[in-house]
Amino acid sequence: MKNSLIKIHFVIILLAFPFITESKSDSKKEKGLPPKVEVYQSVKGDLNQDGNEDEVIIKTECGDCFNWEAERPPNLIVELYLSLSVSKTLELAESSVGAVCYRCGGMKGKMIVGRPEVTKKGILNMIYFGGSRFVWDDIFKWRWNKEKKSFELIGRTLVNTDTLSENGKWDSSEAGTIVSMDVNYMSRKSIIKYIGTKNKVIKTECKLSEKYKTPRFSEFVFEKFEDGASNCIMQKSK
């Protein structure tokens, strides 16, 4: 009798294992991502405008072991997955090196700076924010290029806010400070609003250098990015 009980329990355990395995497998298929991808943050949308849902993920190389207090935290990267039109499975289209910035947001920013957002038109916005008294929001806009089969930087919007100002007015001592900046990398035009010497917001427009080349998404590093657009103020003041 004792041996028969052992056999019965053994059979039940064997039957349970395939059930658990199928459950995990189904969840992976529903998610559409390859196995062993540790997702820290994700957002979905139609990036290449083919009617299928794509996915943008922020991936950490160690999953749940991420330690906010670590001096050298695990590398965080952004991966862009496009859904194949026939099979609907997600395939990796592009992967970043430094599209996410760690602990560079200032007092007003979070420890990880670089939040993805997909618009209805398929534009990927990477949103960076931070600061202390002067709070900044910096949005980089990426679009899928079907011919080049890569994501290209098409625009940038930067907005600075003085948290100590009354009614949104800036102090005249902050002359030269950029209030907002809109850059169109397709037309190479930048529109900048900044504080003048008489405490008025001045709007100016200039073009980027013809030699300037926008970075690939895979090579983009937020902390090191420079497009020369802010030099527009100095050019106009000469």
C-alpha positions as CSV (number, residue, x, y, z in Angstrom):
1,M,0.0,0.0,0.0
2,K,2.8,2.4,0.8
3,N,4.5,1.7,-2.5
4,S,1.3,2.3,-4.4
5,L,0.8,5.7,-2.7
6,I,4.3,6.7,-3.7
7,K,3.6,5.8,-7.4
8,I,0.4,7.8,-7.4
9,H,2.1,10.9,-6.1
10,F,4.9,10.5,-8.6
11,V,2.4,10.4,-11.5
12,I,0.6,13.5,-10.3
13,I,3.9,15.5,-10.1
14,L,4.8,14.4,-13.6
15,L,1.5,15.6,-14.9
16,A,1.9,19.0,-13.2
17,F,5.2,19.8,-14.8
18,P,4.1,20.0,-18.4
19,F,1.2,22.3,-17.3
20,I,3.5,24.8,-15.7
21,T,5.9,24.7,-18.6
22,E,3.2,25.4,-21.1
23,S,1.9,28.3,-19.0
24,K,5.3,30.0,-19.1
25,S,5.7,29.3,-22.8
26,D,2.3,30.8,-23.5
27,S,3.2,34.0,-21.6
28,K,6.3,34.4,-23.6
29,K,4.4,34.0,-26.9
30,E,1.8,36.6,-25.8
31,K,4.6,39.0,-24.9
32,G,6.3,38.3,-28.1
33,L,9.8,38.9,-26.8
34,P,12.6,36.3,-27.0
35,P,13.3,34.2,-23.8
36,K,15.7,35.4,-21.2
37,V,15.0,39.1,-21.8
38,E,14.8,40.9,-18.4
39,V,12.5,43.8,-19.0
40,Y,12.7,46.7,-16.6
41,Q,10.2,49.0,-18.5
42,S,8.3,48.6,-21.7
43,V,5.9,50.5,-24.0
44,K,4.0,49.3,-27.1
45,G,2.9,51.1,-30.3
46,D,3.1,50.9,-34.1
47,L,6.6,52.1,-34.8
48,N,6.8,51.3,-38.5
49,Q,3.1,52.1,-39.2
50,D,2.3,48.6,-40.6
51,G,-0.8,48.1,-38.4
52,N,1.0,45.7,-36.0
53,E,2.0,46.4,-32.4
54,D,5.7,46.8,-31.8
55,E,7.5,47.1,-28.5
56,V,10.2,49.3,-26.9
57,I,11.8,47.9,-23.8
58,I,14.4,49.0,-21.3
59,K,16.4,46.0,-20.4
60,T,18.7,45.3,-17.5
61,E,21.2,42.5,-17.6
62,C,20.4,41.2,-14.2
63,G,16.7,41.4,-13.8
64,D,15.4,41.6,-10.2
65,C,18.9,42.0,-8.8
66,F,19.0,45.7,-9.8
67,N,20.4,47.7,-6.8
68,W,19.7,51.5,-6.8
69,E,22.4,52.1,-4.3
70,A,25.1,50.3,-6.2
71,E,28.1,52.4,-7.3
72,R,28.2,50.7,-10.6
73,P,24.7,49.5,-11.4
74,P,24.0,46.9,-14.2
75,N,24.0,48.3,-17.7
76,L,20.6,49.5,-18.9
77,I,19.9,49.6,-22.6
78,V,16.9,50.3,-24.8
79,E,15.8,47.7,-27.4
80,L,13.4,48.3,-30.3
81,Y,11.3,45.3,-31.5
82,L,9.3,45.3,-34.7
83,S,6.4,42.9,-35.3
84,L,6.7,40.8,-38.5
85,S,3.7,41.3,-40.7
86,V,3.1,37.6,-41.4
87,S,4.0,35.7,-38.1
88,K,3.4,38.7,-35.8
89,T,6.4,37.7,-33.8
90,L,8.7,40.4,-32.5
91,E,12.2,40.8,-34.0
92,L,15.0,43.0,-32.6
93,A,15.4,46.0,-34.9
94,E,17.9,48.1,-33.0
95,S,19.6,48.2,-29.6
96,S,21.1,51.3,-27.8
97,V,24.4,51.8,-26.0
98,G,23.5,54.7,-23.8
99,A,20.0,55.8,-24.5
100,V,19.2,55.7,-20.8
101,C,21.1,57.9,-18.4
102,Y,21.6,56.7,-14.8
103,R,21.6,59.3,-11.9
104,C,21.9,62.3,-14.2
105,G,18.5,63.8,-13.6
106,G,19.3,66.0,-10.7
107,M,17.1,66.6,-7.7
108,K,13.9,66.8,-9.7
109,G,14.8,63.7,-11.8
110,K,14.6,60.0,-11.2
111,M,17.6,57.8,-10.9
112,I,16.9,56.4,-14.4
113,V,16.4,59.1,-17.0
114,G,15.0,58.2,-20.4
115,R,11.4,57.2,-20.5
116,P,10.1,55.8,-23.8
117,E,6.8,56.8,-25.4
118,V,5.3,55.9,-28.8
119,T,2.9,58.3,-30.5
120,K,0.0,57.4,-32.8
121,K,2.2,58.4,-35.8
122,G,4.8,55.9,-34.7
123,I,7.3,58.4,-33.4
124,L,9.4,57.1,-30.5
125,N,9.9,59.8,-27.9
126,M,12.8,59.3,-25.4
127,I,11.9,61.7,-22.6
128,Y,14.6,62.9,-20.3
129,F,13.9,65.2,-17.3
130,G,15.6,66.6,-14.2
131,G,17.2,69.6,-12.7
132,S,16.9,71.4,-9.3
133,R,15.7,75.1,-9.4
134,F,15.8,75.0,-13.2
135,V,13.8,72.0,-14.2
136,W,14.4,70.7,-17.7
137,D,12.4,68.4,-20.0
138,D,14.4,67.1,-23.0
139,I,12.5,65.0,-25.6
140,F,14.4,63.2,-28.5
141,K,12.2,62.1,-31.3
142,W,13.1,59.0,-33.4
143,R,11.4,57.6,-36.5
144,W,11.8,54.3,-38.3
145,N,13.4,54.7,-41.8
146,K,12.1,51.9,-44.0
147,E,14.8,52.3,-46.6
148,K,17.7,52.4,-44.2
149,K,16.0,49.9,-41.8
150,S,17.0,51.9,-38.8
151,F,15.7,54.6,-36.4
152,E,16.7,58.1,-37.2
153,L,16.7,61.2,-35.0
154,I,14.2,63.7,-36.5
155,G,13.6,66.2,-33.7
156,R,14.3,67.5,-30.3
157,T,12.3,69.6,-27.9
158,L,13.9,71.1,-24.8
159,V,11.9,73.2,-22.2
160,N,13.5,74.8,-19.1
161,T,11.4,76.0,-16.2
162,D,12.4,78.3,-13.3
163,T,10.6,76.8,-10.3
164,L,11.2,80.0,-8.2
165,S,9.7,82.4,-10.8
166,E,6.4,84.1,-10.2
167,N,3.7,83.6,-12.9
168,G,6.3,81.9,-15.1
169,K,8.3,85.1,-15.5
170,W,12.1,84.8,-15.5
171,D,14.5,87.2,-13.7
172,S,16.5,89.6,-15.9
173,S,19.7,88.3,-14.3
174,E,19.1,85.1,-16.2
175,A,19.6,86.8,-19.6
176,G,20.7,84.3,-22.2
177,T,19.1,81.4,-20.5
178,I,17.2,79.1,-23.0
179,V,13.5,78.8,-22.2
180,S,12.7,76.4,-25.0
181,M,14.3,74.9,-28.0
182,D,12.8,73.0,-31.0
183,V,15.1,71.3,-33.4
184,N,14.0,69.8,-36.7
185,Y,16.9,67.6,-37.9
186,M,15.2,66.9,-41.3
187,S,15.2,70.6,-42.2
188,R,18.2,71.4,-40.0
189,K,16.3,74.3,-38.5
190,S,16.2,75.2,-34.8
191,I,13.8,77.6,-33.1
192,I,15.1,78.9,-29.7
193,K,13.4,81.1,-27.1
194,Y,15.7,82.7,-24.6
195,I,15.7,85.5,-22.0
196,G,16.9,88.9,-23.2
197,T,18.5,91.7,-21.2
198,K,15.2,93.4,-20.6
199,N,13.6,90.3,-19.2
200,K,11.7,89.6,-22.4
201,V,11.6,86.2,-24.1
202,I,13.3,86.5,-27.5
203,K,12.6,84.1,-30.3
204,T,15.3,83.3,-32.9
205,E,15.9,80.8,-35.6
206,C,19.0,79.4,-37.1
207,K,20.2,76.4,-39.1
208,L,22.5,73.6,-38.0
209,S,25.8,73.1,-39.7
210,E,25.7,71.2,-43.0
211,K,28.5,69.0,-41.6
212,Y,26.4,67.9,-38.6
213,K,25.2,64.3,-38.8
214,T,22.6,62.9,-36.5
215,P,23.7,59.8,-34.4
216,R,22.3,56.4,-35.0
217,F,20.0,55.2,-32.2
218,S,22.5,52.4,-31.4
219,E,25.2,55.0,-30.9
220,F,23.2,57.7,-29.1
221,V,24.5,58.7,-25.6
222,F,22.4,61.3,-23.9
223,E,25.1,62.7,-21.6
224,K,27.5,63.2,-24.6
225,F,25.0,64.5,-27.1
226,E,25.7,67.8,-28.8
227,D,24.1,69.2,-32.0
228,G,25.3,72.8,-31.8
229,A,21.8,74.2,-31.8
230,S,22.3,76.2,-28.6
231,N,25.1,78.1,-30.3
232,C,22.4,79.9,-32.2
233,I,22.1,82.5,-29.4
234,M,25.8,83.3,-29.6
235,Q,25.7,83.6,-33.4
236,K,22.8,86.1,-33.3
237,S,24.5,88.2,-30.6
238,K,27.6,88.8,-32.6
